[in-house]
Amino acid sequence: MEYRTLGRSGLKVSTLTMGTMTFGGAGAFSAVGKTDLKEARRMIDLCIDAGINVIDTANVYSNGLSEEIIGEALGGKRKDDVLIASKARMRIGKGPNDEGLSRYHLIRECERSLKRLRTDVIDIYFLHEWDGMTPLEETIAAVDTLVTQGKVRYAGCSNYSGWQVMKALGISDRHNQSRFITQQIHYTLEAREAEYELLPISVDQGLGVLVWSPLAGGLLSGKYNRDSPTARQLSGWSEPPIRDEDRLWRIVDVLAYIGKSHGVSAAQVALAWLLGRPAVSSLVIGGRTEAQFKDNIAAASLVLTDDDRKRLDAVSRPPVLYPYWHQQQTAKDRFGPADLVLDRE
């Protein structure tokens, strides 16, 4: 397992992170998976033994049950071996203050997560999504309080747009408060819009990138094709959205072709491609079974050839190469999306 420094911090994370959205299977998350405590213990041991040192969860996953299972499964015996990442922002109750990134909600939810996880500190705490109602100064100050109190070691954001990331960093710098060291984003061969702003920002500002759902909810695993939709789709789970199905299946065809040439799964090829992208620190992998985790873990040691990457870049080329017309004029002269994507022209 390879370890990379997370952004400009000194924290080293494995290139694969264990995702736990399948833990619990309560409420809407039953469509994703229903991993119980016994199975969670086996999967956590499997990942730690493979060298994975980050476990990712959120307070909203199965209404806190995912965090509870992690806390019980670790049981104090292996906590020194792993970093815990969690998140807050989404609605977790019916009250007026049961969502958002207010000081009240953020600190309360962090303390609740600590109890469920049976730990004194969350290593990486993500703001799960933008909150347009709460002044960002209040949110950043609350994050700084949690870090100062020792309840959180590092902070990050998730699912922010480029301007939202930069505004938050600007406030942190202006007030000398705790700064994001990472952002967690959706980024796959099928969805490459992060290359327009989020990845250049990460390189420029020193943010390590964690990628959620790197196989697009299993669509890039090679298990599914044009005639076989995923179980999540059939059950009504719509994240991430697919805007061009024909393009998706062309990508899957190339993944399968390259996988066959290496004697590995299409999933491993998709993950290996991501691990070669700028600013990417770790991929959050999940699974319903040990076999899925084992296959994904093997991607950490897969080396793609230059020709492999060119094929993947070409078939996954976004329909809009540059978000602004003037970027095409200057792409060869300054850092921008063209530097992040090979073989676009």
C-alpha positions in Angstrom: 0.0 0.0 0.0 1.3 3.5 -0.9 0.9 6.4 1.5 0.6 10.0 0.4 0.8 13.2 2.3 -2.7 14.8 2.6 -2.4 18.2 1.1 0.2 20.5 2.8 -0.3 18.7 6.1 2.1 16.2 7.5 -0.6 13.5 7.7 0.0 10.4 5.6 -3.0 8.5 4.2 -3.2 5.3 2.3 -4.1 5.7 -1.4 -7.3 3.7 -0.6 -9.8 4.7 2.1 -12.4 2.4 3.5 -15.9 3.7 2.9 -18.7 2.7 5.3 -21.9 4.0 3.7 -23.1 0.4 3.5 -22.8 -0.1 7.3 -26.2 -0.3 9.0 -28.5 -0.1 6.1 -31.1 2.0 7.8 -33.6 4.3 6.1 -32.7 5.4 2.6 -29.3 3.8 2.9 -30.8 0.3 2.8 -30.5 0.7 -1.0 -26.7 0.9 -0.7 -26.1 -2.0 1.6 -26.9 -3.5 5.0 -23.6 -4.5 6.5 -24.1 -5.6 10.1 -21.6 -5.6 13.0 -20.2 -9.1 12.4 -19.5 -8.4 8.7 -18.2 -4.9 9.4 -15.6 -6.4 11.8 -14.3 -8.8 9.0 -14.2 -6.0 6.4 -12.4 -3.6 8.7 -9.8 -6.2 9.6 -9.4 -7.0 5.9 -8.7 -3.4 5.0 -6.4 -2.7 7.9 -4.4 -5.8 7.2 -4.0 -4.6 3.6 -2.5 -1.3 4.8 -5.6 1.0 4.6 -5.3 3.5 7.4 -8.4 5.7 6.9 -12.0 4.8 7.6 -14.6 7.2 6.2 -18.1 7.7 7.6 -20.7 10.4 8.3 -23.2 11.2 10.9 -26.0 10.9 8.3 -25.0 7.3 7.2 -27.9 5.2 8.4 -28.8 7.9 10.9 -25.6 7.4 12.9 -25.6 3.6 12.8 -22.5 3.5 10.6 -20.5 5.4 13.2 -21.9 3.2 16.0 -20.8 0.0 14.1 -17.3 1.4 13.5 -17.0 2.3 17.2 -18.1 -1.1 18.2 -16.1 -3.0 15.6 -12.8 -1.2 16.4 -13.5 -1.7 20.1 -10.3 0.1 21.0 -8.1 -2.8 19.9 -7.0 -1.3 16.5 -7.7 2.4 16.8 -4.0 3.3 16.7 -3.9 1.7 13.3 -6.5 3.9 11.6 -7.6 7.4 11.1 -11.3 8.2 11.4 -12.9 10.6 9.0 -16.5 11.8 9.5 -18.8 14.5 8.3 -21.7 16.8 9.3 -24.2 19.1 7.7 -27.1 17.0 6.4 -30.5 16.8 8.2 -30.5 14.3 11.0 -33.7 15.1 12.7 -37.0 17.1 12.5 -35.9 20.1 14.5 -35.0 23.5 13.1 -31.4 23.1 14.1 -31.0 19.5 12.9 -29.2 20.5 9.8 -26.7 23.0 8.4 -23.3 24.3 9.5 -24.2 26.6 12.3 -21.9 26.7 15.3 -24.7 25.0 17.3 -25.3 22.1 14.9 -21.6 21.5 13.9 -20.3 21.3 17.5 -23.3 19.3 18.7 -23.0 16.8 15.9 -19.2 16.4 16.3 -19.7 15.6 20.0 -22.4 13.1 19.1 -20.2 11.4 16.5 -17.4 11.1 19.0 -19.7 9.2 21.3 -20.9 6.9 18.6 -17.4 6.3 17.4 -16.1 5.7 21.0 -13.2 8.0 20.5 -11.9 11.3 21.8 -11.0 12.8 18.5 -12.0 12.7 14.8 -8.9 12.8 12.7 -10.5 14.4 9.6 -13.8 16.2 9.9 -15.6 17.2 6.7 -18.2 19.8 6.1 -20.5 17.5 4.1 -21.9 20.1 1.8 -22.3 23.9 1.4 -24.7 25.7 3.7 -25.9 28.9 2.1 -27.9 30.0 5.2 -25.1 30.1 7.8 -22.4 32.9 7.5 -19.2 31.1 6.5 -17.3 33.0 9.2 -19.5 31.3 11.8 -18.8 27.9 10.3 -15.0 28.3 10.0 -14.9 29.7 13.6 -16.7 26.6 14.8 -14.3 24.3 13.0 -11.4 26.2 14.6 -13.0 25.7 18.0 -13.2 22.0 17.5 -9.6 21.8 16.4 -8.5 24.0 19.3 -10.4 21.8 21.8 -8.7 18.7 20.4 -12.0 17.1 19.2 -10.9 17.4 15.5 -7.3 17.1 14.2 -7.8 18.2 10.6 -10.7 19.8 8.7 -11.9 19.5 5.1 -14.9 20.2 2.9 -17.0 17.9 0.7 -19.0 18.6 -2.4 -18.1 22.3 -2.5 -17.8 24.3 -5.7 -14.6 26.1 -6.6 -15.7 29.5 -5.3 -17.0 28.0 -2.1 -13.7 26.4 -1.4 -11.7 29.6 -2.1 -14.1 31.7 0.0 -13.6 29.3 3.0 -9.9 29.3 2.6 -9.8 33.1 2.4 -11.7 33.4 5.6 -9.4 30.9 7.4 -6.3 32.8 6.2 -7.7 36.2 7.0 -8.6 35.3 10.6 -5.6 32.9 11.1 -8.0 30.0 11.8 -7.8 26.3 11.0 -7.6 25.8 7.3 -9.0 22.9 5.2 -6.2 20.4 4.3 -8.5 18.3 2.1 -11.6 18.2 0.1 -13.7 15.1 -0.7 -15.2 15.2 -4.2 -16.9 13.1 -6.8 -14.5 12.4 -9.6 -14.5 9.4 -12.1 -13.8 8.6 -15.7 -17.5 9.2 -16.3 -17.6 12.5 -14.3 -14.6 14.7 -14.9 -16.0 18.1 -14.2 -13.7 18.4 -11.1 -10.9 19.1 -13.6 -12.3 22.5 -14.5 -11.7 24.1 -11.0 -11.6 21.7 -8.1 -8.4 19.9 -9.0 -6.5 23.0 -10.1 -7.6 24.7 -6.8 -6.4 21.6 -4.9 -3.0 21.8 -6.5 -2.7 25.6 -6.1 -3.9 25.7 -2.5 -2.4 22.4 -1.2 -5.5 20.4 -0.7 -5.3 16.6 -0.7 -8.3 15.1 -2.6 -10.3 12.2 -1.4 -12.6 10.8 -4.1 -16.0 9.4 -3.1 -17.8 6.8 -5.3 -14.7 6.4 -7.6 -16.6 3.6 -9.5 -19.7 5.7 -10.0 -21.8 3.6 -7.7 -20.5 0.4 -9.3 -21.2 1.4 -12.9 -17.5 1.4 -13.7 -16.8 -1.9 -12.0 -17.3 -3.9 -15.2 -20.1 -5.9 -13.7 -22.8 -4.0 -15.5 -23.3 -3.2 -19.2 -25.9 -1.6 -21.5 -28.4 -4.3 -20.8 -27.8 -4.7 -17.1 -28.5 -1.7 -14.8 -27.1 -1.7 -11.2 -29.0 -2.8 -8.2 -28.8 0.8 -6.8 -30.5 2.2 -9.9 -33.2 -0.4 -9.7 -33.9 0.5 -6.1 -34.1 4.2 -6.9 -30.7 5.3 -5.7 -29.7 8.1 -8.1 -26.2 9.1 -6.9 -24.2 9.8 -8.9 -26.4 10.9 -11.9 -25.4 9.6 -15.3 -26.0 12.2 -18.0 -24.8 10.3 -21.1 -25.4 6.5 -20.9 -23.9 5.8 -24.3 -20.7 7.5 -23.3 -20.7 5.6 -20.0 -20.9 2.2 -21.7 -18.1 3.2 -24.1 -15.9 3.9 -21.1 -16.9 0.6 -19.6 -15.9 -1.2 -22.8 -12.4 0.3 -22.7 -12.0 -0.5 -19.0 -12.9 -4.1 -19.7 -10.4 -4.2 -22.7 -7.5 -2.8 -20.7 -8.4 -5.0 -17.7 -8.3 -8.1 -19.8 -4.9 -7.1 -21.1 -3.6 -6.8 -17.5 -5.5 -9.8 -16.2 -7.4 -7.6 -13.7 -11.0 -6.3 -13.3 -12.3 -3.2 -15.0 -12.8 -1.7 -11.5 -9.1 -1.9 -10.8 -8.3 -0.1 -14.0 -10.8 2.7 -13.2 -9.3 3.1 -9.7 -5.7 3.0 -11.0 -6.5 5.8 -13.5 -7.7 8.0 -10.7 -4.7 7.4 -8.6 -2.6 8.9 -11.3 -4.5 12.2 -11.4 -3.1 15.5 -10.0 -3.8 16.2 -6.3 -5.6 12.8 -5.7 -4.5 11.4 -2.3 -6.9 8.6 -1.7 -10.0 6.9 -3.1 -12.9 6.0 -0.8 -13.8 2.4 -1.7 -16.8 0.6 -0.4 -18.4 -2.8 -0.9 -21.1 -5.2 0.1 -18.8 -8.1 0.2 -15.2 -9.0 1.1 -14.6 -10.0 -2.5 -15.4 -6.5 -3.7 -13.0 -5.0 -1.1 -10.3 -7.4 -2.1 -10.6 -6.6 -5.8 -10.6 -2.8 -5.1 -7.6 -3.1 -2.8 -5.6 -4.8 -5.6 -5.9 -1.6 -7.6 -3.3 0.1 -5.4 -0.6 -1.9 -7.0 -1.8 -1.8 -10.6 0.4 0.3 -13.0 -1.2 1.5 -16.2 0.9 2.1 -19.3 0.9 5.4 -21.1 -1.1 3.9 -23.9 -3.7 2.7 -21.3 -4.1 6.2 -20.0 -4.4 7.7 -23.5 -7.1 5.3 -24.4 -9.0 6.1 -21.2 -8.5 9.9 -21.6 -9.8 9.7 -25.1 -13.0 7.7 -24.5 -13.9 9.7 -21.4 -13.2 13.1 -22.9 -15.9 15.5 -21.5 -18.3 17.1 -24.1 -17.2 20.5 -22.9 -13.4 20.8 -22.9 -13.2 24.2 -21.3 -15.8 25.8 -19.1 -14.9 29.3 -20.3 -14.1 30.3 -23.9 -10.9 32.1 -23.0 -9.4 29.0 -21.4 -9.0 27.4 -24.8 -7.0 30.4 -25.9 -4.5 30.2 -23.0 -4.6 26.5 -22.0 -1.1 25.8 -23.4 0.4 28.8 -21.5 -1.0 28.5 -18.0 -2.2 25.9 -15.5 -5.8 24.8 -16.2 -7.9 21.8 -17.2 -5.8 21.1 -20.3 -2.9 20.3 -18.0 -5.0 17.9 -16.1 -6.5 15.9 -19.0 -4.3 14.1 -21.6 -5.1 13.9 -25.3 -7.9 16.3 -25.4 -7.0 18.0 -28.6 
